[in-house]
């Protein structure tokens, strides 16, 4: 396999790689023949970098497939997202910045309402306030299940992340949410023999939770679904020989970075500026930096074309700070497209540029979907980017004699 | 696997997709530096559509491989033609519009001449007239083999399609045609244990045929080869959630469409115009339409450059009728190339355009091999077209969160 090939050929180097991921970067024009968000944005710094770079479009998962953020990031990090699946429960825990470990079984949790017979009357407990949720989560966190630790991380309204930590837990479990009212919550069943212990522990937890919540109407019961452990995958150090750091403000991206063995850096502040300051601060300490920009995706999902344009321009203004550090390789790309006309993630291939002093620069004077479509990288699986970056960083030895 | 991934992510929608397959579309110029048939043709409608589409070239089977019509069509329908093989006998039956089913074992048949010792003297029975063939086929159709139905479908001169219908027939069978004269026809041997029943039944049929034909010199014996059942594959409904219809005039294309679960529509008449009228007539009843144009390939195989140009122009003139229906996604492509300078199918990648309101249009103002070679779809496996079309029709859910 290709990834094993890379691992075998990795050689040490002092070079530094920066991967700037502009979330949901790819877009669409508002009307036929028009410009995309990226093409509309005034990006003199990215355009100047593009002229010295090779360009292309990345396909995160497969042609026609719209990726979630998890698969999109795994792909650009060089991990086949169809091989390494991040389950929904695990993503939920990562999203609240929970440091999910290899012994952790995660699930998406809801508070719900049941009647005196235990039948569900409201699957969302009337969307209780987040403060109520926080109190109840604290209460549930007091439950002790033999040889297991349980963490209840409140999210918004009725939602929480459930994590049970214990050795030997497997995640082939049925869900407790029957997805309708008027019936009892379902017990958890093990879907394979290895998951028996987990099923037993989770059912114990649910019983204890039910008892604790009896008088907490409308949030007098819980539902759990999407049980998942993190996939086990070789980290950046092992696979690429890179001491890697992640700079991201949101939990999920920090979580995925942690999953691939990056050190997640503390960012002082909450702005893009703060993220770039963090890059400068830790510049000497790592070989590889993943820097995540969230706003572009947020505006894309809101359908705010101009907002996304502005967010891209904000990134562009900070590019000189990045280049001042004189990285050997710079990748500017995205985890997926989020065209504002679709108000969602999309299947469209994602613009990418790769700069190093050793690329064959395409010489296009603009970083945009159209120039990238004609770039010399071609339209390629996103998993190809890391090997090309490593090569440009002179970190891959010759194959064969 | 990729195709399973699509199947899992399919969501319902009201959108409509039209796939216009111009058989043998790809071509070559007559002299170096010249224009291909498609580039020579005056195609204002396709050119205008191209400007709003993304374009590319499709590779039906693999680089350098010249596809037959069966594999070429399976590929553009999204089925790996190396995984799903349509044997020659099955293709022969499909070619005469025989409704081949899952219990049918098909073969290519010849009437031949044998001497009094049973040795073959003419493998083609002096190319008997088609009317004689029709009479003899009727005669052979009277043969009854226990628990099997037999169908003999006359083709041209000495050729016929043989179909035996019975449960439990397998197609790992040796051929009876020794490919030379002066020897006896070979008995059928089972090449695996599962095919014993089929071998036994077919040998019984051949004995009965021999007896019936004794006095029918020169067509006093038969030869059978290319035994094949249809591959079993998931249909369009199952795999793509599409209620699909096929509009094609020739048996083989109707047969391949039936194989992938399309409903083959009756076309009143025999012209391209009639095919487009059929599209209009059934527009409300289906989600997906495959419309097949035959003449381009016919002219290509005849080496008639101008004829192929004219056939393409004939298609172009009908494009407005297609667009008037306001399909959400339009694919215009081919099953393979048939350059008239080669007078045959060829290995050349096939031009394709894909229109929807959500494509990033390449903006090329001509539909031709050269523009397609620079299109943003790239030069891609033909099997990628269906996922991309489904994505544009908003029929694929997000993968992962």
Interface residues (C-beta under 8 A of the other chain):
Chain A: X28 X29 X32 X33 X36 X57 X61 X62 X63 X64 X65 X66 X67 X68 X69 X70 X71 X81 X82 X85 X86 X88 X91 X339 X341 X342 X344 X345 X346 X347 X348 X349 X369 X370 X373 X374 X378 X379
Chain B: X2 X5 X6 X9 X51 X52 X357 X358 X360 X361 X362 X363 X374 X376 X377 X378 X380 X384 X386 X387 X388 X389 X390 X391 X396 X397 X398 X399 X400 X401
